[in-house]
Amino acid sequence: MDDEPLLVKSLGRSLEARGFAVVTAANANEALRIGRNVTHLDLLVTDVFLPGTDGVALATLLIETRPDLPVLFISGLDAGPIAGRLAVIQRWAFLAKPFGHRELDACLAELLE
C-alpha cells in the first residue's frame, strides 16, 4: 500500500520476481478489506504516511486478526515519529525510500526469517 502508483507497480513486480503473490490496494480502506478477507498473507508492505490514515494504523488494525503478520513500512520520511506506535506489531521493518533491490532483499530476509 503506497500513495505513489509507480512505486506500487515497481515494488509489486520486484516482489513477484521473488516469488510473492502480490495484491495491491488503491487506499488504506481497500487494503484493510483485502487483508481481512483473504485467507493467507505473507507480508504487508505499506507506506508509513498515507492519505486519510497511515500505515501504522492500517497495520495495527490488520494485526488484530493476524497477530503474526510481518509488516514492511516504507517511507521517504524519517521513521522516528512512528516508533512509539509500533509496540503492538511483533514483526516489522522499516525501509527508507529510495531503496534498491539489495536493500529490499536484505530487509525481506531479516523480516521473514
N, C-alpha and C positions, 0 to 999 in steps of 0.2 A: 504494500500500500504506500503510494507516494503521490504527491500532487504534481509531479513532473512526468507527463505521459512518455516522453522519450526515455527517461531513466527506467520507468516501469517496463517498457518494451525491451530495452537493452539488458536489464537485470534478469528479466524473465528468460530471455534467450540464454544467458550465462548459466542460470540455474538449471534449465532444461538440458544444457550440454553436460552438466554434472549429474544428470540422472533424476532430477526432481520433476514431478508433475506440477506444473505451475497454474495457479488460479489467481487472476488479478481482480481487483475491485476498483470502481471509479471513485469511491469515497469510503469513509470510515463506517458509515451505517451499512453499506453493502458488504464491506469486509466482515463486519460483525455478524450479519445474517449468514454469510457463507460459512464463516468459522463455526457458527453454532449448528449448522445443518449438514456439513459434510461429515462423512464417517471417519476420515483419517486426515490428520495434518501432521507433517513432519516438522514444520517450521513456520513461524510468522515473521515476515520481513516488512517493516513499516518505518516510514519517516517519523521522526520524533514530533515534528510540528506539522500539523495538517489543518486545513480549513475546517472550522466547525468543532473539531475536537482535536485530540493529539494522539500520537502513537502509544503513549503510556496509558492513557485512558482506554484505548482500544485493547491493548494487551491485557490490562487489568480485568476488563470485562470477559475476555476470552479465557483467561486463567481460571475464572470461577468454575467453568465446566471442563477445562483441560489443564489441570494444575501442572502437568509435566511439559507443557508446550514450550519449546525453546523460542526465544524472540531475538531477532537481529534488528536492532534500531540503527537507522542510518540518518545522517543529518549533515548539512553544511554548516551548522552552528555548533557551538560548544555543548557538550552533554551535561556540564555542571549543574544547570538549573533543574534537571530532572532526577539527579542522582538520589535524592532523598525519597522519591516516589517509587523506587524500584525494589524495595524490600519485599513486596508480595510476589515478585517474579523470581522463581528459583533459578532459571537458566536464561541468561541474557548476555548479549554482547553489543558493543557499540562500534560502528564503523563510520568514520568521518568521510564525507564527500569532498572532493572526488576521490575515488579509490580504483585500484586496478585489480586484475584477475588474481595476482598473488596475494594481495591483502584480503580479498574475498575468500579465497581458498583457505588461508590461514585462519581467518575468523570462523568459517564454517567448520573446519576441522576441530577447533577448540570447543566450539559451541555444541557440536553434535557427538563428541567423543563419549 
